[in-house]
């Protein structure tokens, strides 16, 4: 609730394409399965997107999928390919045995799924489809 900005009723956050595509990458990596217009705010004055409510993140196969707004938008705009910096970030996730400390707080199957998603994206060179955990 303390996130700056307002609810994005008209999809204005997409005007900040770099921020929206970064949000899509992040949501794809963490398997965010419930990113809809009520789970982020758009701060028009600072042109920033604020993501919140990650209660349905780090999904594994078989989990319910609701929505991934930014990922859907990025893919529909034809930007599925990873940027060089996204590839480097994913390679770091795959190479870190503790997944940047997340393996200590996530259930083992969720941690393994995170590493697997990162690896699949590195090998394919593109984002995964929404709901593919």
ROSE-4610 file (N, C-alpha, C; in Angstrom, 1 decimal, always signed):
// ROSE-4610
residu = [X/X/X/X/X/X/X/X/X/X/X/X/X/X/X/X/X/X/X/X/X/X/X/X/X/X/X/X/X/X/X/X/X/X/X/X/X/X/X/X/X/X/X/X/X/X/X/X/X/X/X/X/X/X/X/X/X/X/X/X/X/X/X/X/X/X/X/X/X/X/X/X/X/X/X/X/X/X/X/X/X/X/X/X/X/X/X/X/X/X/X/X/X/X/X/X/X/X/X/X/X/X/X/X/X/X/X/X/X/X/X/X/X/X/X/X/X/X/X/X/X/X/X/X/X/X/X/X/X/X/X/X/X/X/X/X/X/X/X/X/X/X/X/X/X/X/X/X/X/X/X/X/X/X/X/X/X/X/X/X/X/X/X/X/X/X/X/X/X/X/X/X/X/X/X/X/X/X/X/X/X/X/X/X/X/X/X/X/X/X/X/X/X/X/X/X/X/X/X/X/X/X/X/X/X/X/X/X/X/X/X/X/X/X/X/X/X/X/X/X/X/X/X/X/X/X/X/X/X/X/X/X/X/X/X/X/X/X/X/X/X/X/X/X/X/X/X/X/X/X/X/X/X/X/X/X/X/X/X/X/X/X/X/X/X/X/X/X/X/X/X/X/X/X/X/X/X/X/X/X/X/X/X/X/X/X/X/X/X/X/X/X/X/X/X/X/X/X/X/X/X/X/X/X/X/X/X/X/X/X/X/X/X/X/X/X/X/X/X/X/X/X/X/X/X/X/X/X/X/X/X/X/X/X/X/X/X/X/X/X/X/X/X/X/X/X/X/X/X/X/X/X/X/X/X/X/X/X/X/X/X/X/X/X/X/X/X/X/X/X/X/X/X/X/X/X/X/X/X/X/X/X/X/X/X/X/X/X/X/X/X/X/X/X/X/X/X/X/X]
num = [1/1/1/2/2/2/3/3/3/4/4/4/5/5/5/6/6/6/7/7/7/8/8/8/9/9/9/10/10/10/11/11/11/12/12/12/13/13/13/14/14/14/15/15/15/16/16/16/17/17/17/18/18/18/19/19/19/20/20/20/21/21/21/22/22/22/23/23/23/24/24/24/25/25/25/26/26/26/27/27/27/28/28/28/29/29/29/30/30/30/31/31/31/32/32/32/33/33/33/34/34/34/35/35/35/36/36/36/37/37/37/38/38/38/39/39/39/40/40/40/41/41/41/42/42/42/43/43/43/44/44/44/45/45/45/46/46/46/47/47/47/48/48/48/49/49/49/50/50/50/51/51/51/52/52/52/53/53/53/54/54/54/55/55/55/56/56/56/57/57/57/58/58/58/59/59/59/60/60/60/61/61/61/62/62/62/63/63/63/64/64/64/65/65/65/66/66/66/67/67/67/68/68/68/69/69/69/70/70/70/71/71/71/72/72/72/73/73/73/74/74/74/75/75/75/76/76/76/77/77/77/78/78/78/79/79/79/80/80/80/81/81/81/82/82/82/83/83/83/84/84/84/85/85/85/86/86/86/87/87/87/88/88/88/89/89/89/90/90/90/91/91/91/92/92/92/93/93/93/94/94/94/95/95/95/96/96/96/97/97/97/98/98/98/99/99/99/100/100/100/101/101/101/102/102/102/103/103/103/104/104/104/105/105/105/106/106/106/107/107/107/108/108/108/109/109/109/110/110/110/111/111/111/112/112/112/113/113/113/114/114/114/115/115/115/116/116/116/117/117/117/118/118/118/119/119/119/120/120/120/121/121/121/122/122/122/123/123/123/124/124/124/125/125/125/126/126/126/127/127/127/128/128/128/129/129/129/130/130/130/131/131/131/132/132/132/133/133/133]
x = [+0.8/+0.0/+0.9/+2.1/+3.0/+3.7/+3.5/+4.1/+3.6/+4.5/+4.0/+3.3/+2.4/+1.6/+0.2/-0.5/-1.9/-2.2/-3.4/-3.8/-3.8/-3.3/-3.1/-4.4/-5.4/-6.7/-6.6/-5.7/-5.7/-4.4/-3.6/-2.4/-1.3/-1.3/-0.3/+1.1/+1.3/+2.6/+3.4/+2.6/+3.2/+4.0/+3.7/+4.4/+5.8/+6.1/+7.5/+7.9/+8.2/+8.5/+9.6/+10.7/+11.8/+11.4/+10.7/+10.2/+9.2/+8.3/+7.3/+8.0/+9.0/+9.7/+10.6/+11.1/+11.9/+10.9/+9.7/+8.7/+8.3/+8.2/+7.9/+9.0/+10.2/+11.4/+11.3/+11.2/+11.1/+10.0/+8.8/+7.7/+7.9/+8.5/+8.8/+9.8/+10.8/+11.8/+11.3/+10.5/+9.9/+8.6/+8.2/+7.0/+5.8/+5.7/+4.6/+3.3/+2.3/+1.2/-0.1/+0.1/-1.1/-0.7/-0.1/+0.2/-0.9/-1.8/-2.9/-2.8/-3.7/-3.7/-3.8/-4.3/-4.4/-3.2/-2.1/-0.9/+0.3/+0.1/+1.2/+0.6/+1.5/+1.1/+1.9/+1.3/+2.0/+2.2/+3.5/+3.8/+4.1/+3.1/+3.3/+4.3/+4.3/+5.2/+6.7/+7.0/+8.4/+8.6/+7.5/+7.5/+8.1/+7.6/+8.0/+6.9/+7.2/+6.2/+6.6/+5.7/+5.9/+5.2/+5.9/+5.3/+5.1/+4.0/+3.8/+2.9/+2.7/+1.8/+2.5/+3.5/+4.2/+3.8/+2.6/+2.1/+1.9/+1.8/+1.6/+2.8/+4.0/+5.2/+6.0/+7.0/+7.8/+7.0/+6.2/+5.3/+6.1/+5.4/+6.0/+4.9/+5.3/+4.4/+3.1/+2.0/+0.7/+0.0/+0.7/+0.1/-0.9/-1.9/-2.9/-2.2/-2.6/-2.1/-3.3/-3.2/-4.2/-3.8/-2.8/-2.4/-1.0/-0.4/+0.9/+0.9/+0.3/+0.1/+1.3/+2.4/+3.6/+4.2/+4.2/+4.7/+3.8/+2.5/+1.6/+1.8/+2.0/+2.2/+3.5/+4.6/+5.9/+5.9/+5.3/+5.2/+4.4/+3.2/+2.3/+2.9/+3.9/+4.6/+5.8/+6.0/+7.1/+8.4/+8.5/+9.8/+10.1/+10.0/+10.3/+11.8/+12.6/+14.0/+14.6/+15.5/+16.2/+17.2/+17.4/+18.4/+19.7/+20.9/+22.1/+22.2/+21.7/+21.8/+20.9/+19.7/+18.8/+19.5/+20.2/+20.9/+22.0/+22.8/+23.8/+23.2/+22.1/+21.4/+21.0/+20.4/+20.0/+21.1/+22.2/+23.4/+23.9/+23.8/+24.3/+23.3/+22.0/+21.1/+21.4/+21.7/+21.9/+23.3/+24.2/+25.6/+25.7/+24.8/+24.8/+24.2/+24.9/+24.3/+23.2/+23.3/+22.3/+21.2/+21.2/+20.3/+20.1/+21.2/+21.3/+20.5/+20.7/+20.1/+18.6/+18.0/+16.6/+16.4/+17.4/+17.3/+17.2/+17.6/+17.4/+16.0/+15.2/+13.9/+12.8/+13.1/+12.1/+12.0/+10.9/+10.8/+11.7/+12.4/+13.4/+12.8/+11.5/+11.0/+10.8/+10.5/+10.4/+11.7/+12.7/+14.1/+14.6/+14.3/+14.7/+14.0/+12.7/+11.9/+12.5/+12.9/+13.4/+14.7/+15.6/+16.9/+16.6/+15.6/+15.2/+14.7/+13.8/+13.3/+14.4/+15.3/+16.4/+17.3/+17.5/+18.3/+17.6/+16.3/+15.5/+15.5/+15.4/+15.5/+16.8/+17.9/+19.3/+19.4/+19.0/+19.2/+18.3/+17.1/+16.2/+16.5/+17.1/+17.3/+16.1/+15.0/+13.8/+13.0/+12.1/+11.2/+10.3/+9.8/+8.9/+7.5/+6.6/+5.2/+4.5/+3.5/+2.8/+2.3/+2.5/+1.9/+2.9/+4.0/+5.0/+6.0/+5.8/+6.6/+7.7]
y = [-1.2/+0.0/+1.3/+1.1/+2.3/+2.6/+1.7/+1.9/+3.2/+4.1/+5.3/+5.0/+5.9/+5.8/+5.4/+5.2/+4.9/+3.6/+3.1/+2.0/+2.4/+1.5/+1.8/+1.4/+2.2/+1.8/+1.7/+2.4/+2.5/+2.0/+1.2/+0.6/+1.6/+2.8/+3.8/+3.4/+2.4/+1.9/+1.4/+1.0/+0.4/+1.5/+2.8/+3.9/+3.9/+3.4/+3.2/+1.8/+1.7/+0.4/-0.3/+0.4/-0.3/-0.8/-0.1/-0.5/-1.7/-1.6/-2.7/-3.9/-3.8/-5.0/-5.6/-4.8/-5.3/-6.0/-5.5/-6.1/-7.5/-7.6/-8.8/-9.8/-9.4/-10.3/-10.8/-9.9/-10.3/-11.3/-11.0/-11.8/-13.2/-13.2/-14.5/-15.3/-14.7/-15.4/-15.9/-15.1/-15.6/-16.4/-16.6/-17.3/-16.7/-15.4/-14.6/-15.1/-15.6/-16.1/-15.3/-14.1/-13.3/-11.8/-11.4/-10.0/-9.4/-8.8/-8.1/-6.6/-5.8/-4.4/-3.9/-4.8/-4.5/-4.8/-5.4/-5.8/-5.0/-3.8/-2.9/-1.5/-0.5/+0.9/+1.6/+2.6/+3.4/+4.8/+5.2/+6.5/+7.4/+8.1/+8.9/+10.0/+10.6/+11.7/+11.3/+10.1/+9.6/+8.6/+8.3/+7.3/+6.0/+5.5/+4.2/+3.3/+2.0/+1.0/+0.4/+0.2/-0.4/-1.8/-2.8/-4.2/-4.5/-5.2/-5.7/-6.9/-7.5/-8.7/-9.8/-10.4/-11.5/-12.8/-12.9/-14.0/-15.3/-15.1/-16.2/-16.2/-16.1/-16.2/-17.4/-17.7/-18.9/-20.2/-20.1/-21.3/-22.5/-23.6/-24.8/-25.4/-26.4/-27.0/-27.5/-27.3/-27.7/-26.6/-25.5/-24.4/-23.7/-23.1/-22.3/-21.1/-20.7/-19.5/-18.6/-17.3/-16.3/-15.4/-14.6/-13.6/-13.1/-12.7/-12.1/-10.9/-9.8/-8.6/-8.2/-7.9/-7.4/-8.4/-9.6/-10.7/-10.8/-10.8/-10.9/-9.7/-8.6/-7.4/-7.4/-7.8/-7.9/-8.9/-10.1/-11.1/-10.7/-10.0/-9.6/-8.5/-7.8/-6.7/-7.3/-8.6/-9.2/-9.1/-8.9/-8.8/-10.0/-11.2/-12.4/-12.6/-12.1/-12.4/-11.7/-12.3/-11.7/-10.7/-9.7/-8.7/-9.3/-8.7/-9.2/-9.1/-8.0/-7.9/-9.0/-9.3/-10.3/-11.7/-11.9/-13.2/-13.3/-12.3/-12.3/-12.5/-11.9/-12.0/-13.5/-14.1/-15.5/-16.4/-16.2/-17.0/-16.9/-15.8/-15.6/-16.4/-16.4/-17.2/-18.7/-19.2/-20.6/-21.0/-20.1/-20.4/-20.4/-19.7/-19.5/-20.7/-21.5/-22.7/-22.4/-21.2/-20.8/-19.9/-19.7/-18.9/-17.5/-16.9/-15.6/-15.6/-16.7/-16.8/-17.3/-17.4/-17.8/-19.3/-20.1/-21.5/-21.8/-20.8/-20.9/-20.6/-19.9/-19.5/-20.1/-20.6/-21.2/-22.7/-23.3/-24.8/-25.3/-26.5/-27.0/-27.1/-27.5/-27.6/-26.3/-25.2/-23.9/-23.3/-23.6/-23.1/-23.8/-25.1/-25.9/-25.4/-25.1/-24.6/-23.2/-22.4/-21.0/-21.2/-22.1/-22.4/-23.0/-23.9/-24.5/-23.5/-22.6/-21.5/-20.7/-20.3/-19.4/-20.2/-21.5/-22.3/-22.4/-22.6/-22.8/-21.5/-20.4/-19.1/-18.8/-19.1/-19.0/-19.8/-21.0/-21.9/-21.6/-21.0/-20.7/-19.2/-18.4/-17.0/-16.2/-16.7/-15.9/-16.2/-15.3/-15.5/-16.7/-17.3/-18.4/-17.8/-18.6/-18.2/-18.1/-17.2/-17.1/-18.5/-18.8/-20.0/-21.2/-21.0/-22.1/-22.0/-22.9/-22.9/-23.9]
z = [+0.0/+0.0/+0.0/+0.4/+0.4/-0.9/-1.9/-3.2/-3.8/-4.3/-4.9/-6.2/-6.5/-7.8/-7.5/-8.7/-8.6/-9.4/-9.3/-10.1/-11.5/-12.4/-13.8/-14.6/-14.5/-15.2/-16.7/-17.3/-18.8/-19.4/-18.6/-19.2/-19.5/-18.8/-19.0/-18.7/-17.8/-17.5/-18.7/-19.7/-20.9/-21.7/-21.4/-22.1/-21.7/-20.5/-20.0/-20.5/-21.8/-22.3/-21.6/-21.3/-20.7/-19.3/-18.5/-17.2/-17.4/-18.3/-18.5/-19.0/-19.9/-20.3/-19.2/-18.3/-17.1/-16.2/-16.0/-15.2/-15.8/-17.1/-17.8/-17.5/-17.6/-17.4/-16.0/-15.0/-13.6/-13.3/-13.8/-13.6/-14.2/-15.3/-16.0/-15.2/-14.7/-13.9/-12.6/-11.9/-10.6/-10.7/-12.0/-12.2/-11.5/-11.7/-11.1/-11.8/-11.1/-11.7/-11.5/-10.9/-10.6/-10.7/-11.9/-12.1/-13.0/-12.3/-13.1/-12.7/-13.2/-13.1/-11.6/-10.7/-9.3/-8.5/-9.2/-8.4/-8.9/-9.4/-9.6/-9.6/-9.4/-9.5/-10.5/-11.1/-12.1/-11.5/-11.3/-10.8/-12.0/-12.5/-13.8/-13.6/-12.4/-12.2/-12.3/-11.9/-12.0/-13.1/-13.9/-14.9/-14.4/-13.3/-12.7/-12.4/-12.6/-12.3/-10.9/-10.1/-8.8/-8.7/-8.6/-8.5/-7.0/-6.7/-5.4/-5.5/-4.3/-4.2/-4.9/-4.3/-4.9/-4.2/-3.7/-3.0/-3.8/-5.1/-6.0/-7.0/-6.5/-7.3/-7.0/-7.7/-7.6/-7.7/-8.8/-9.0/-9.5/-9.5/-10.0/-10.9/-11.7/-12.7/-11.9/-12.5/-12.0/-11.1/-10.8/-10.1/-11.0/-10.3/-11.0/-11.6/-12.8/-13.4/-13.7/-13.2/-13.4/-14.6/-14.3/-15.3/-15.1/-16.2/-16.2/-17.2/-16.7/-17.6/-18.4/-17.7/-18.4/-19.4/-19.0/-19.9/-21.1/-20.9/-22.0/-23.0/-22.5/-23.3/-24.1/-23.4/-24.0/-25.2/-24.9/-25.9/-27.1/-26.8/-27.9/-28.7/-28.2/-28.9/-29.7/-29.6/-30.4/-29.7/-28.4/-27.7/-26.8/-27.4/-26.6/-26.3/-27.3/-27.1/-25.9/-25.3/-24.1/-24.6/-23.8/-24.0/-23.5/-23.9/-23.4/-21.8/-21.2/-19.8/-19.1/-19.7/-19.2/-19.2/-20.3/-20.4/-19.4/-19.1/-18.1/-16.7/-16.4/-15.2/-15.0/-16.0/-15.9/-15.7/-16.4/-16.3/-14.8/-14.2/-12.8/-11.9/-12.2/-11.4/-11.5/-12.7/-13.0/-12.3/-12.3/-11.8/-10.2/-9.6/-8.1/-7.5/-6.7/-6.1/-5.1/-4.5/-3.5/-4.1/-5.4/-6.1/-5.4/-5.1/-4.4/-3.1/-2.4/-1.1/-1.1/-2.2/-2.3/-1.9/-2.2/-1.9/-0.4/+0.4/+1.9/+2.4/+1.6/+2.0/+1.2/+0.0/-0.9/-0.6/-0.8/-0.7/-1.8/-1.6/-2.6/-4.0/-4.1/-5.5/-6.2/-5.4/-6.0/-6.4/-5.6/-5.9/-7.1/-7.2/-8.4/-9.7/-9.5/-10.6/-11.1/-10.2/-10.5/-11.3/-10.9/-11.6/-13.0/-13.0/-14.3/-15.3/-14.8/-15.7/-16.2/-15.4/-15.8/-16.9/-16.6/-17.6/-18.9/-18.9/-20.1/-20.9/-20.2/-20.9/-21.5/-20.8/-21.3/-22.6/-22.5/-23.7/-24.9/-24.6/-25.7/-26.2/-25.3/-25.7/-25.7/-25.1/-25.0/-23.7/-23.5/-22.3/-22.5/-21.4/-21.4/-21.6/-22.1/-22.2/-20.9/-20.7/-19.5/-19.0/-17.7/-17.2/-17.4/-18.0/-18.2/-17.0/-16.1/-14.9/-15.0]
